[in-house]
Amino acid sequence: MKPFPLWLSPIRTYILSIPLLIVSCGIAPQPVFHEQADSSTIQEITHPQAYFHFLRGSLSELNNDSSQALEAYQAGLRFDPESVFLKFRIAKLHYALAHMAAAVDMAQQIPVEHITNVRMFLDLSKIFSGAGERDHALQILAVGQRKFPLESRLYLSHGNLLLNEKDYLQAEKVFRDFLQYVPDSAEAYYYLGIVAAEKHSTLEALGHFEKAIALNTSLERAYIQLVELLEESGESQQAITLIETYLKDVNAHHREFRLRLIRLYVAQKDAEQALGHLDYLLEQNPGDLHAQVRKAQVYGEQGNFTAAIEELDSVLRDRPNELRVRDFLGLLYEEIKDYERAIQTYQANLEIDPTFFDSILHLGFVSYRLERNDEALSYLDQAVTLNPKRPEPYLLLGLTYFQLKDYQKAKASLEEGIHQDPSNAELHFNLGTAYDKLDRFGEVVKEMEQALKLNPEHADALNYLGYSYADRGINVEEAVTLTQRAVAIKPHNGYYVDSLGWALFKVGRTDEALEMMQRAVALVSDDPVIYEHLGEIFLLQKELEKAREAWMHSLQLDSTNDALKQRFRDTGFGEPVPTLSQQSTYTP
């Protein structure tokens, strides 16, 4: 007798409720079909005992008992060894339980030609891929695509697997093949954009993402990728326009997009637009702490510190225990040089939490800045105790001991910092300066070179090492190169320009040296060393009156330079008698 279809069977619910009775009576059940989660195919189980164990396994899965379900399905498979469905369930459960070898072994027993379900193609490829059987996973998906040429999930899984393997050529082919069947697939164009971006084909990637958005105006991922590419290409205004369009036409409440837009406006120094979007976020959610703090940051970047402080004060009135907000407030007081108010603000944090590291560190820095060295050392020692891995306390301890002219302790603090964080270029640079004070030039060179190895753009290290060579008259060609690199990084730093001029002077390039030194004087008008160098260059060029004036001005700025006074006399310029009234009269 031909069986009833499941949906017509009058005993369906009865069978499900009393499977033991059916089996024990030896009554052959109607052929039972188990529908997959994606409802795409139906698998038949006809053997009574296999069906019974299938029901046991299904109930165990419903109860989240994977081990019991696995045991039941394996029992069922002994009665129906050719059941594709049971093999599939067993493979999936082994995979879920991280039994990778067993999952692959069972999956390999399923003939590809017997798979008629899209979900099975996807899950089997996932099993093979997860077990490192990449080629088998790709083969499964390729067969699936041939059987279901309009099924996007197969193409996307296939292409993404190839993307993960960095096989961009084949990944692109898969997505283009899909477009042959579904030419308006936004997902296919999105992934073609990903492929192009990975191949650094920026224009091609931009085109694909734009096409994806045109086909699906709400495809958020395409907007994100397109915005990032536009930013990387220096097209910030286009990125802004794109996000504005998304917020206007797709989702005005997309918070992350609006925050990204704010960041772009801040980068363009368009504070008005940035503040407008922050106000929108705060209208939607007045308690948005991130937006409140970001608003204060924008005011601070504008130089409007009063508004920034008022914004943070308003936050703290409602949330007095927001320690990071109060710490930021202290930094704003530092920016306006209201150090006493900054100290009070940081100390207020410590009254709430005596172990709050950032405020302890900032108290150490402000105390160092105010030359309250004992207080600085106390706070910084606390910071080291609280977080011995952080490099900042060691750096500030070194600088504080420098200020106390205790170079041995400065060296020890910086060395301990390097022990904790050997990749910190600032610690190496400052250790080099400590070695300089201890007259250990070999170690100076070693530390400066290490700082530059860690950060080739460390302008201070380039300048320090270059000037040190030039001033000692050694490695003078290298001194020129080093100081040129420093000036290239910070062209308006008068001290770096002076170092370059001095290095050029040492290699005999006098005209260039004079040009650099005059530029240094224009940038820094109150440094006696620069005027001393300028005088030496004028003297070499036989410009005696200009040399005399430059040295006189140097002595006006630093009357303790006995070596220059003697040089002044020995050159025949007479007795240097700098007076305060002469200090502002020199022009190079």
N, C-alpha and C positions, 0 to 999 in steps of 0.2 A: 504494500500500500504506500502510495506517495505521501510523505509527511506534510503536515500543515506548515506553512511559513510561520516563523516565530510570532509575528504580530497577530496571527489568526488563532494560534494554539489556545484551546480552552483550558489547558492544564498548565499554562506557563507559570503562573504565580504559585501553583501547587507544587510544581517540580522544584522551584527555587526554595520553597519553604521546607520540603521534606526529601532531600536527595537520598538520605540513607535508606528510606523505605523502598524507593524505586530500584536501587541497586540490589538490595537484599532479596527482593522478590524476583529478580532476574528479568524484569520487564525492560525491554529495550526502549530507551527514551527516544523521543523525537529528535532529529538532528538539531543540535543547539548551536547558535551562532553568537559569538562574543564580539560586540562592537568596540572598535578602537576609540581612543579619546578624541581623535579628530573626525570620527564618523565617516571615514573615507572608504573603508573596506570591511568585509565581514569574514571571519575565519571560522571554519567548521570543525567541531569536535564531535565525533560520532561514537567512539568507544565508551560504554557506560562507566567503567572504572576511571578512565582518563577524565571523563566529564565530572565525575564525583570529586577527584583530586583538584581539578580546575576550580570547582566551586570553593573547596577548602582554601586554596591559594588566594582566590579573589577576596574571600572574607578576611583572610589574614592581612592582605594588603590594605583593605579598608580599615583594619585595626592597627595599621602601621607596624605590623610584625613581619618584617622582611625575611627574617630567617625562617619562620614558620611557613611563609608563602613559598619560599624557595624549595623547602623540603616537599611541600605539597605538589608543586609543579614538576619537580623531578620524579616524584612517584607517578604522576600522570603520564609523564613521558615514557616510563617503562611499559605502559599499556598501549601507548600510541607513539612509537619511536619516530614516525615520520611527521609528527605534528609541527608545522612551521610556527604556529602561534605559541605553543608551549616552549619551544626552543627560544623564541624571541623573548618571552617573558622571563625565562631563566637567565638569558644573557643580560637583559636589562637589570635584573635584580643583582646579579654578580657585579655589574658595573656600579650600581648604586652602593653596594657594600665594599667597593674598592678591591674586589677580587678580579684584577685586570686580566690575568692569564686565563682564568676560568671563563670570564666574559667573552674574550676573544675566541677561545676554543669553541664555545657554544655558537657564537655568531658565525664562525666559519662553517658550521654544519648546516646553515640555512642557504639553500641554492638561490642565487640572485634571481633566476628566472621565475622562482615561486613567490617572489615578493610582489604583492599587488597593492600595497598600502603606502602612501606617501610618508606617513608618520614612521613606518618601519624603515624606509630608506634613510630618513633623517636620523633616527635613533641608532641604527646600525653603523652609519658613518661616524656618528659621535663616539660610539664604543671603539671602533677601530682607530679613530684619530686620537682619542684619549689614551689609548694603549701604545701610541707611537707608530701604528700601522697606517702611515699617511697614504701610501699608494692604494691600499685596499679601500680606505675611506673614499678616496677620489674615484675609484672604480665604481663603488656602490652609487655615488651621486651621479656619475655620468650615465649609468644605466637608468637611474630614476628619471633623469632629464629626458632620455629618449622615450620612456613610457609616459611621462607627464610633461610634455613640452610647454605647457602653459602654467606650470606650477612654480611660482616665484621662489618659494622657500628652498627648493632644491638648487636653483641657480645661485641664490644668495649664500647658502651654506657652502656650496662648491667654491664659489669665488672667494669667500672669506677664508676658507681653509687655505687656498692658494696664496691669499694675501698674507696670512700668518706665516707662511713658509717663504715669504718674499719672492714668490714666483709671479712677478708682476705681469709678464707677458701672457702667461696662461690665464691668470685671473682676468685680465682685460678681455681675452677671447671669450671666456664664459659669460661675462656681463654683456658683451656685444652679441653673442649668440642669443641671449635672452631677449634682447631688443628686436631680434628678427621676428620673434613670436609676439612680443608685447612692446611695440615701439613707443608707447607713452608711459613706460615705467619710470617713475621718479627715482625709485630705489636703485635701478640699474645705473642711471646717470649719476646718482650720488656716489655709488661705489666706483664708477669710472673716474670720478673726481678724486677719490681717495687714491686710486692707482696712479693717476697722473701726478698728484702731489708727492707721493712716495718716490716717483721717478724725477722729481724736481722740474716737472713740466708745468710751470705755474700758470701760464696763459691757458693751456689746455684744461687744467684743473678748474680754473675760474669759470671757463665756459661750461663745463659739465655741472658744476654746482649751480650756476645760474639756470641751466636747463631744468635741473631737478626742482628748483624752487618754482620755476614757471609752470611745471606740471603739477606740483603739490605745494601750494603757497604756505602750508602749515608744517612743512618738513623741517623741524627745528634743527636737526643735525646738519642739514645742508647750510642753513644760515650760519651756524657756529663755524663750520669749516671755511665758508666763504669769508666771513669776517676775519678769521685768523690769517688767511692768505692775503687779504687786502692790507691788514696791518703789517705783515711781514714784507709786503711789497712797497711799503711807505704810502699806501693809499688810505690814510686814516679818514679823510673826509668821505670817501666812498663807503667805508665801513660804518661810519656814523649814519650816513643816509640809509644804508641797508637796515640797520637796527631800528632807526626811526620808522621806517616803512613797516617793519614787522610789528612794532608796538602799536602803530596806528591801525594797521589792517588785519592783523592776526590775533595778537594777544597783548592787550595793554597792561595786563597784570603780571607779565613775565619778569619777575624780580631780578633774576641773574642777568638777563639781557639789559635791563635798565641800569644795573650796577656796572656792567661792561661799558655801556654808553657813557656813564658818568666818568669812568676811568679815561675814556678816549677824550672827552671834553677837557678833563683836567690836564692830560698830556698836551692838548692844544692851547692850554692856558685860557680856556673859555670858561671862567668860573661862573659866569651868569647862567649859562646853559646847565652846567653841572649842578649848581644849587637849585635850579628849577626842577630838575628831575629828582633830586633828593627831597625837595618839598613834596613832590607827588607821592613818593614812597611814604613819607611821614603823614600825609593826608590819609593814605590807605591804612596805615598802621602807625599811630602816634608813638607807640612804644618800640619802634624798630631801632634797637640800640646801634646796630651797625650803621644805619643811615644817619643817626645822630652824630656818631663819632666821625663818620666820613665827612659830614657837613663841617665839623670843626676842623678837620684836616684841610678841606678846601679853603676855608677862611685863613688857616695858617699859611698855606701855600700862596695865598694872595698877599700875605703880609698883614692881614686884618686880624691881629692877635686879640684885640679886644672882643670882637665878635666870636672868635674861636673859644676864648675863655668863657664867655657868657653861655655858649652852647653847652660846654662841658659842665659848667656850674648847674645848668638846668637839669642835666642828666643826673648829676649827683644829688640834687635835692630829692629826686624821686627814687634814686638807687644809691644810697650812701655807701653800700658795700661793694660797689664796682671798683675794685682796686686798680685795674688796668686803666680805667677811664681817669681816675685821679692821678695815676702815674703820668699819663699823657698830659694832664693839666700841669703837672710840675714841669714837664719839658717845655710847655708853652711859656711858663714864667721864666725859665732859663733863656728862651729865645729873646725875651724883652729885657733880659739882664736883671730881673727882679729875683735875685738869688735867695734872699731871705724868705720871700713868699714861696719859692720853689722848695726850700728846705722844710718849711712848715707843712706844705702839701705832702711831701714824701713821708714826713714823720707822722702825719695823720693816718697814712696807710699802715705804718708800723704799729700804731695803737690798736688797729683792728687785727692785723696779722704781723707779729714781730718777725716772721720768717719770710716776708714777701721780698724775694730776691731782687727784682728790678728796682724797687725803691731804695733798697740798701745800696745797690750798686750806684744809683744816681746820686744818693747822698755822698757816697765816696767821691764821685766825680766833681760835684759842686764844691765840696770841701777842699779838694785838690786845687780846683780853679781859684778858690778864694785864698789859697795858701794856708789853710787851716790844716796843716799837715798831720797833726796828731789825730784829729777827728777823721781825716781821710783814711789814715792807716787803720783806725779802729773799724770803720765801716767796711773797708775792703777786706780786712781779715775775716770779718763776719761773712762776707760774700763768698770767700774762698771756702770757709767751713761749710756753708750751706750747699755750695755747688762747685766742688773742686775741679770739675771737668770744663767749666766755662773759662775761656781765655781772657775775658775783659778785666776781671779783678787783678790778674797777674800783670797785665799791661799797665793798669792804673797804679798798681803798687810800684812798679818799676819807675813810672813817671814821677810819682810822689817822692821816692827815694832820690831820684835825679834832682828834684827841686830842693831836697835837703843836702845835695851834693854828697850823698852816701852812695857812691857808685858801685861799691861791692855788693851792697844789699839790693840795689837796682838790678845788677847782673843776676844775683841769686833768684830774685822774683821772676825775672824774665825767663831764666833757664827753667824754672819750675813750670812756668806757663807752657814753654815749648815741650817739656816732658809730657804734659797733659794733652797738648794739641800741637804736634810737630808740623802740621800743615798750615799754621797761621803765619802769613808773611809779615804782619805788623809786629809780632813778637820777635821775629828774626831781625827785622830792621832796627827796632829799638835796642835789642841786645847788641847789635853792631855799634850803635852810638855809645852804649855803655862801655864797650871794649875800647872805643876811641878815647874816652875819658881816662881809661886805665892804661893808655899807651900800649895797647896790644893790637897793632895795626894788622897783623896777619889774620887775627880773628875778626877784625872789622871787615876785611875783604871777604872772608868766608861767609859771614852772616849776611852781608849785602848780596852776595851772589846767590845765597840760598833764598833770600826774599825774592829776588828776581826770577829764580827758577820756579818758585811757587806762583809768582804774579809778574810776568814780564812787563806789565804796564805800571808797575809800582814806581811812580814818578819820583817820590822822595828817595827811594833807594838808588835809582838811576842818577839823580842829582848828587846825592851824598858821595857815592863811590866815584863818580866822575870828578867832582870837585876835589875829593881827597887825593886822587891821582894827580890832578893838575897842580894843586898847591904844593905837593911834594916833588913835582917835576918828574914823575915816573909814569910810564904807560900813557904818555900825553895824547897820542893818537886815539887810544881807546877812551881817554877822558873826553875828547871832542865828541866821539860817537855817543857815549853815554849821556852827556849833557844835551846833545841835540835831540835825543829821544825824549828826554825829560821835557824840554821846551816844546816839542811837538805835541805832547800830551797836555801840557798846561802853558800855552804861549803867553799868557798874561801874568805869569808868576815872575816877578822881578828878580827874585833870588836865583831861580833857575837860569834866567837870561844872563845874570852876572856870572854864574858858574860857566856857562858856555863861552862868554866873552873871555874869561880868565883862561880857559882851556885853549881857546884860539890864540890868545896872547902867548901861551907857553909853546905852541908849535910854530910861532913866527908869523901867523896870519894877522898882522897888526891892524890893518885897515878894517877887516871884519870884526876884530876884537873891539875896536873903538866904537864901531856901529852898535854892537851888542851892548857895550857898557853904557853908552848914552841912552839906549833904550831902557836898560835896567834902572838908570837914574830917574827916567821919566815915570817908571812904574813904581819905584820905591825911593822916595825922596829923603828918607831919614835913616838910612843904613850907612854907618861909617865905613864898613868894609868895601862897599861898592865904590865910594869916592876914593878910597885908598887905591883900589885897583885902577880906577880911571886915571888917577895921577901917575901911576906907573906907566900906563900906555902913552899918556901925553909926554912923559919924560923921554921915553924911547923915541918918540917922533920929534924930539927937540922943541916941543911946545912948552917951554919952561914956565911961562907965566900961567898957562892953563894948568900945568902940573901943580904949581905952587897953590893955586886957588882951590884945586880939587883936594889936595892934602889938608889945606887949612880948614876946608869945610868938614872933612873927616874928623879933624881934631876938635872942631866945634861940637860935633855930635858925640865924640868920645874923647874927653881930655885925659883919659888914663892910659892912652896908647903910647907908652914911653918909647917903644921901638920905632914908631912912625915919627915921633918928635926928633929922635936921633937921626933918622934917615933925612928928615927935613933939613936939619943943620948940616949934615954931611954933604948934601947936594948943593949947599951954598945958598939956601933960601933964608938964612938968618935964624933968628929966634922965633919959634912959633908962639904967638900970644893970641889964641882965639878968645873972642869975647862973645857974650850972649847976643849982643845987638847985631852981630854979623851973621847969625845962623840962618837967616832966611834970604840972604842976598845972593847966594851962588846960583848961577845958571850954567849948565854944561854947554 
